[in-house]
Amino acid sequence: MKIMINHSLMIPIYEQITDQIKTLIRSGELKENDVLPSVRALSRELKISALTVKKAYDTLEEEGFTVTVHGKGTYIAATNRELLLEEQKKELEEALYQAIQKGRRYGISDGDIQELFALLMEE
């Protein structure tokens, strides 16, 4: 399992971890009953606080993506991939909506926003 942390993003590190694990589940790279690295192991690997990893794992468990067995580890729970994809699309839709609103507040025309979006999609 490869998790990449970008410290220059405005997204909290624990959210970056949860988002990437959800993506790995959706892609099938992580499957039901796969074990996640221990909190300590992942925090050492990523060079971040164990509390940050714990928060990410707790969030995943609260949302039903993982199950923690005390003393044994954190495992991927049975998940509905379509439901996960729908959730991620909804989050993306909200982020795009906020970006559009911000552009409009700055006085940027809808055409220029669409052009910028198309340009960014080419990258």
Summary of the structure (lengths in Angstrom):
residues: 123
radius of gyration: 17.4
end to end distance: 25.3
largest distance: 56.1
contacts: 298
relative contact order: 0.12
helix: 59%
strand: 7%
